[in-house]
Structures are given as C-alpha cells and as structure tokens.
C-alpha cells in the first residue's frame, strides 16, 4: 500500500492539505452574488425609456423621395 492510497481523515490532515481539499470542493461562481442587486421593476429606467423613444421614431412612416414619385 502506497502513501497516496492511504486514507487520512480530514481532521488529521495538515492545515495546508485541508485548505487544498476545501479549495477543490468549493464552487466558484465567477461573481459575488451578495454584491449584485436586482433592479426594481417599478422604478423609472432612463435607458429603457430612451429605447422606447427610438422605437417610436422608427415606426413612423418615412415620406421622402421614392420610386413612386412622379
């Protein structure tokens, strides 16, 4: 039986080995969910309002020089 095959309980492992084991098991999120906040859906959103105005402008028919003009 090799040293690597031998089971050593977590409590008996050195602090360094415990930290290494914990680091492997820990899931990394890529961001901190505690610092992220949800937007209030009832609050006024300037960016959303600005987008809405752009959509309104684009929906207005454009009367300019076209193929139908005589």
Secondary structure in CASP SS format (residue, H / E / C, confidence):
PFRMAT SS
TARGET T0000
AUTHOR 0000-0000-0000
METHOD secondary structure of the structure
MODEL  1
X C 1.00
X C 1.00
X C 1.00
X C 1.00
X C 1.00
X C 1.00
X C 1.00
X C 1.00
X C 1.00
X H 1.00
X H 1.00
X H 1.00
X C 1.00
X C 1.00
X H 1.00
X H 1.00
X H 1.00
X H 1.00
X H 1.00
X H 1.00
X H 1.00
X H 1.00
X H 1.00
X H 1.00
X H 1.00
X C 1.00
X C 1.00
X C 1.00
X C 1.00
X C 1.00
X C 1.00
X C 1.00
X C 1.00
X C 1.00
X C 1.00
X C 1.00
X C 1.00
X C 1.00
X C 1.00
X C 1.00
X C 1.00
X C 1.00
X C 1.00
X C 1.00
X C 1.00
X H 1.00
X H 1.00
X H 1.00
X H 1.00
X H 1.00
X H 1.00
X H 1.00
X H 1.00
X H 1.00
X H 1.00
X H 1.00
X H 1.00
X H 1.00
X H 1.00
X C 1.00
X C 1.00
X C 1.00
X C 1.00
X C 1.00
X C 1.00
X C 1.00
X C 1.00
X C 1.00
X C 1.00
X C 1.00
END
